Amino acid sequence: MAITSKSSLKDVLQSEEACKIIEEYFPGFMERSAEFGPVMGMKIGSLLKFPQVGLDRATVKELCKKLDELGE
């Protein structure tokens, strides 16, 4: 399955490449994956836009671009 910014968090967590990209921006991301239950079905691109994530718009766009490149 190709991973993109439109992939669900559940699918992203199954991709080693995608997790490495996310770890660049969120060190310890995988260590906290047990907490993600309620949002596993949401698209990663949508989740990144939540203010609680703490990323500015340009950084979200950059991260989503890297994830989208995995799907090419």
C-alpha positions as a LaTeX table, in Angstrom:
\begin{tabular}{lrrr}
\hline
Residue & $x$ (\AA) & $y$ (\AA) & $z$ (\AA) \\
\hline
Met1 & 0.00 & 0.00 & 0.00 \\
Ala2 & 1.33 & 3.42 & $-0.95$ \\
Ile3 & 1.51 & 5.87 & 1.93 \\
Thr4 & 0.57 & 9.52 & 1.40 \\
Ser5 & $-0.65$ & 12.39 & 3.54 \\
Lys6 & $-4.16$ & 11.07 & 2.85 \\
Ser7 & $-3.39$ & 7.71 & 4.47 \\
Ser8 & $-4.91$ & 6.84 & 7.82 \\
Leu9 & $-2.70$ & 6.97 & 10.88 \\
Lys10 & $-3.16$ & 3.20 & 11.17 \\
Asp11 & $-1.65$ & 2.69 & 7.70 \\
Val12 & 1.14 & 5.17 & 8.36 \\
Leu13 & 2.15 & 3.29 & 11.50 \\
Gln14 & 2.58 & 0.15 & 9.40 \\
Ser15 & 5.12 & 1.86 & 7.13 \\
Glu16 & 8.66 & 1.98 & 8.43 \\
Glu17 & 9.60 & 4.71 & 5.93 \\
Ala18 & 6.66 & 6.91 & 6.93 \\
Cys19 & 7.42 & 6.49 & 10.63 \\
Lys20 & 11.02 & 7.56 & 10.05 \\
Ile21 & 9.81 & 10.74 & 8.34 \\
Ile22 & 7.43 & 11.53 & 11.18 \\
Glu23 & 10.13 & 10.79 & 13.78 \\
Glu24 & 12.22 & 13.58 & 12.19 \\
Tyr25 & 9.55 & 16.05 & 13.28 \\
Phe26 & 8.32 & 14.23 & 16.39 \\
Pro27 & 11.09 & 12.34 & 18.16 \\
Gly28 & 9.52 & 9.55 & 20.21 \\
Phe29 & 6.44 & 9.33 & 17.98 \\
Met30 & 6.49 & 5.54 & 17.81 \\
Glu31 & 7.01 & 5.22 & 21.57 \\
Arg32 & 3.64 & 6.94 & 22.07 \\
Ser33 & 1.71 & 5.00 & 19.43 \\
Ala34 & $-0.36$ & 3.18 & 22.08 \\
Glu35 & $-2.04$ & 6.53 & 22.83 \\
Phe36 & $-3.33$ & 6.94 & 19.27 \\
Gly37 & $-6.31$ & 4.57 & 19.45 \\
Pro38 & $-9.10$ & 7.15 & 19.08 \\
Val39 & $-7.56$ & 8.73 & 15.96 \\
Met40 & $-6.20$ & 5.67 & 14.13 \\
Gly41 & $-8.75$ & 6.03 & 11.32 \\
Met42 & $-8.05$ & 9.71 & 10.67 \\
Lys43 & $-5.90$ & 10.89 & 7.78 \\
Ile44 & $-2.40$ & 11.85 & 8.88 \\
Gly45 & $-2.58$ & 15.10 & 6.88 \\
Ser46 & $-5.68$ & 16.14 & 8.81 \\
Leu47 & $-4.18$ & 15.21 & 12.16 \\
Leu48 & $-1.09$ & 17.29 & 11.52 \\
Lys49 & $-3.24$ & 20.41 & 11.14 \\
Phe50 & $-4.57$ & 20.25 & 14.70 \\
Pro51 & $-3.15$ & 23.12 & 16.78 \\
Gln52 & $-2.22$ & 20.67 & 19.54 \\
Val53 & 0.38 & 19.19 & 17.20 \\
Gly54 & 2.31 & 22.44 & 17.37 \\
Leu55 & 3.49 & 22.63 & 13.75 \\
Asp56 & 3.21 & 25.72 & 11.61 \\
Arg57 & 1.56 & 25.54 & 8.21 \\
Ala58 & 4.84 & 25.43 & 6.28 \\
Thr59 & 6.15 & 22.51 & 8.34 \\
Val60 & 2.91 & 20.56 & 7.91 \\
Lys61 & 3.14 & 21.13 & 4.16 \\
Glu62 & 6.76 & 19.94 & 4.13 \\
Leu63 & 5.98 & 16.81 & 6.14 \\
Cys64 & 2.95 & 16.00 & 3.95 \\
Lys65 & 5.09 & 16.45 & 0.82 \\
Lys66 & 7.60 & 13.91 & 2.14 \\
Leu67 & 4.81 & 11.45 & 2.90 \\
Asp68 & 3.26 & 12.01 & $-0.54$ \\
Glu69 & 6.63 & 11.22 & $-2.16$ \\
Leu70 & 6.42 & 7.74 & $-0.60$ \\
Gly71 & 3.31 & 7.12 & $-2.70$ \\
Glu72 & 4.97 & 7.98 & $-5.99$ \\
\hline
\end{tabular}
